[in-house]
Amino acid sequence: MNIVYMHTHDSGTFLKPYGHNVPTDNLLDFAKDATVFRQAFCTAPTCSPSRAALLTGMYPHSNGMLGLAHRGFKINDYSKHMAQYLKNFNYETALSGVQHEAAIWTEYEKAAKIIGYDVNLTKEPETKEEGEMVDWDLKNAKSAADYIIKKSKTGEKFFLSFGMFSTHRKYPEKIDDEIDERYVALPPMTKDTEENRRDTARYLTSAKKADECIKIVLDALKVGGIYNNTVIIFTTDHGIANPFNKCTLFDSGIGVALILRDPRQKEQGKVIDSMISQVDIFPTLCDVVGIPKPKWLQGISFSSLIEGKEESVREEIYAEINFHTSYEPARCIRTKRYKYIKYFDNDYLKYNYSNIDDSQPKKLLLDHGLMDMKKDREALYDLYFDPYEKRNLVNEGFYQNTLMELKEKLNRWQVDTKDDILNGKLAIPKGSKVNKKYCISPGSKNKEDYDSYPD
């Protein structure tokens, strides 16, 4: 079977198949003909580490992608990338649009070579103004569709990664005519104000553009007659780019949309509530398409969930932060009911402001005391009673046994996966770009705001 991997940027679960009034009707139609995972999580709520984990089947601290690729971070061994591994089984591998595992997404020729794609379908953007990059997505969707039609005539197997800039900031400035900013629902953890509603309406505009792209790719599979001979995955990297979403270990940061269509299944339209991690996608695809799993994989196949043979494959998931724009080492373990988070930088427990994307929601919080607030070094949440993770239970006697159990499991996972944070502060790679912890804007032009700045 062919494999098509479609992915947005910074969408979390703020999409229509997850109950939100976001104009992604084509994605909802696809969800009704696939399997929706309601409890899917990334391994890291930052762009490159999340994607690198999905595409290597290894946690970021194991595959080396501790920070952002366009800031100088890398996968230790690109031969372990899915695009290279599948070539061993006669798959032609193709990239169209955004990737975030090598260089910057606009350096698509360079990135495709580093990663090892056979074919680069990505088109030249007409502008590099981020608010207009949604139009680049449409060009790349059409390029991907042309490739699908071509391959459908040859019968050759292929793996296609179609990545979108949407719904990354900056959002389109002009709000879609069908979106009324007065009547939008706000994303998780976001205060309802006039300015934030306008910001959300711009997100919705970006999401609608992504939905058009998804339809273009899916229609090509159907027109080419290979829709039922293709495993199709839709996902995103992490939560939306609002405060307390992206780059946090709350569910609003690590929770992701994941919709997978295995054409072998007679019953489509299923919804699965069992927890899975994106690190599990690589071994699952191996099972679905019938190829052996490489030895380096750290994930667990959930093909048995899709087939209805098991109700659960995991008791817990793990996630981490190392570097986003600044150094913020943290780890978490999440079970069905509980979440334990630990920060490893004891010298700095204020918020890392540059790890929050510049936005109107961020400005609101900065204007009202964000810089005076602190993070808890450790946190325990009871997700049944506190799904928004607001009440830290670390010091509550009733929960001490649960706390100790989760701490022990987290430590065991770190030891088993050789997590270097256990040995002390992580080194900043030479030539990388890393903001100081207290720097406010990730795009600061002042070199004094950086711990490391490439020459």
Secondary structure by P-SEA (a helix, b strand, c coil): cbbbbbbbcccccccccccccccaaaaaaaaaabbbbccccccccccaaaaaaaaacccccccccccccccccccccccccccccccccccbbbbcccccccccccaaaaaaaaacccccccccccccccccaaaaaaaaaaaaaaaaaaaaaacccbbbbbbbcccccccccccccccccccccccccccccaaaaaaaaaaaaaaaaaaaaaaaaaaaaaaaccccccbbbbbbccccccccccccccccccbbbbbbbccccccccccccccccccaaaaaaaaaacccccccccbbbccccccccccccccbbbbbbccccbbbbbcccccccbbbbbbccccccccccccccccaaaaaaaacccccbbbbcbbbbcccccccccccccccccaaaaaaaaaaaaaaaaaaaccccccccccccccbbbccccccccccccccccccccc
